[in-house]
């Protein structure tokens, strides 16, 4: 999914928790806490091999927003899933 604004903070370790810029490709995971459901966002470059493995286990076809990504970004995601890591140029 692409960032709608520049307000979301990355939950990844690689970028030090910086803000995700508007229009950037990002990964979100819905989690439940004491206040309800929230989405924890990461820059695409901060997605870990463990996250990619989890996505692979249930299949890219089950990712709701995958089909709305631009073709080149769909290819980036497919390549990362195939290789088990995000490409170095995306870090």
TAQUIMO-V386741 format. One record per backbone hydrogen bond with DSSP energy under -0.5 kcal/mol. NH is the residue of the N-H (numbers start at 1). CO is the residue of the C=O. E is the energy in kcal/mol with one decimal. If there is no record, write none. Layout:
# TAQUIMO-V386741
nh,co,e
NH,CO,E
NH,CO,E
This chain:
# TAQUIMO-V386741
nh,co,e
3,24,-2.4
10,18,-2.7
11,41,-2.7
16,13,-0.5
17,12,-0.6
20,8,-2.8
21,19,-0.6
23,3,-2.9
24,21,-2.0
26,1,-2.6
27,42,-2.6
29,40,-2.0
31,38,-3.0
33,36,-3.1
36,33,-1.4
38,31,-2.9
40,29,-2.8
40,38,-0.5
41,39,-0.7
42,27,-2.0
44,25,-1.5
46,43,-1.4
47,44,-1.5
52,48,-2.2
53,49,-2.3
54,50,-2.0
55,51,-2.4
56,52,-2.6
57,53,-1.9
58,54,-1.2
59,55,-1.6
62,59,-1.7
63,60,-1.9
64,62,-0.8
66,63,-1.4
68,65,-1.2
69,66,-1.7
73,70,-0.6
74,70,-2.4
75,71,-2.1
76,72,-1.6
77,73,-2.2
78,74,-2.7
79,75,-2.7
80,76,-2.1
81,77,-2.4
82,78,-2.4
83,79,-2.6
84,80,-1.7
85,80,-1.0
90,87,-2.2
91,88,-1.4
